[in-house]
Amino acid sequence: MPDAQFNDLIHAPVRLRICGLLRPVEQLDFAVLRDTLGVADAALSKHLKLLADAGYVRLVKQASANRGDSRRLTWVRLTPTGADAFDGHVRALREIAGQ
């Protein structure tokens, strides 16, 4: 279990929500994340790049059997490092809140 540690990178509202959405699942499609968060593609890409550069998320592009064109789906998953950082951040927030 990771120690409680406030994480400035994760704490930004959209990135906190991204990590929260990814934590209980193996992976999510970029479009599902975008639509759930209600942000533009460019905004989500920027947040995911910051998280990926820190080693917190991994992006995997994959061809889709359901598409007739050559576009690929982008799958996003929280890495073990990202899960630990998120869990530690949530613990720190609980400590701050006195819970």
N, C-alpha and C positions, 0 to 999 in steps of 0.2 A: 504494500500500500504506500503510495507516494506521500511525502510530507506535504503539509499545507504550505503553499508558496504562491503568492500573488504573482500573476503573469501579465505584464503590460500588453504583450502582443495579443494574447487571447482575450483580454478584457474588453477590447473595442466591441461595441454592441453586435455588429454583424458577424465578426469572427467568433464571438462567444456563442452566438446562435448557431453558426456553422458547426462548431465543435459539439454543441449540445445535440444537434440533429444527427450528427455522424456517430456519436458515442454508442448508442444502443444498436446500431446496425453494422453490417459488414461493409456496405458501400451504398452510395446514392448516386443517381444520375445528375449531372450538372443541371439539366433543365428542371428537375424536381427541386433541387436546392434553390435555384433562381426563383422559381414560382412560389415556393413556400416562404422564402425570405422577402419576396416582392421587390427585388432589386434588378437592375439592368445587367446584361451579360458582362459588360465591361467592368462594372463595379464588383461583381462576384469574382471575375477573373483576377482582379487586383488583390482582393482579400485572399483568394486561394494561393496566389503566387507568394504572398508574404508567409502564409502558413506552410507552404511547400518548401520555401527557402529555409525555414526554421526546422524542417524535418517533421512537421506535425501532421501533414496530410500528404497523400500520394495520389497523383492523377494518372489514370490509365485510359488511353483512347482505344476504342474497339469498334470494329465494323458491326453494323446492325443487320441481322437477317431480315428484319421487318421493313427496311428501307430499300427503295428502288434506286436511290442515288448513291454517290460514293461518300457522303458525309458519315462521320463516325461519331459514336456516343462517347462522352467523357464521363468516366466513373470516378468518383471521389471517395477516398477512404481515409479514416483517421489511422495514423501509424501508432505502434505501441508507445513511442516517445510522445506523440501527440495526446494519446489517451492518458498517459501519466501526467503530462503537463496540465491537461484539462481537469483531471481529478484533483490534482494538487491545488489548482486555482479555485475550484468549487469549495474545497476544504477551507482554504484561506478566506473565502467570502463568508462561509458559515461562521468561522471564528470571529470575523469582523462584526457579523450580525449577532454574535453572542449565542449561536446555536450549536 
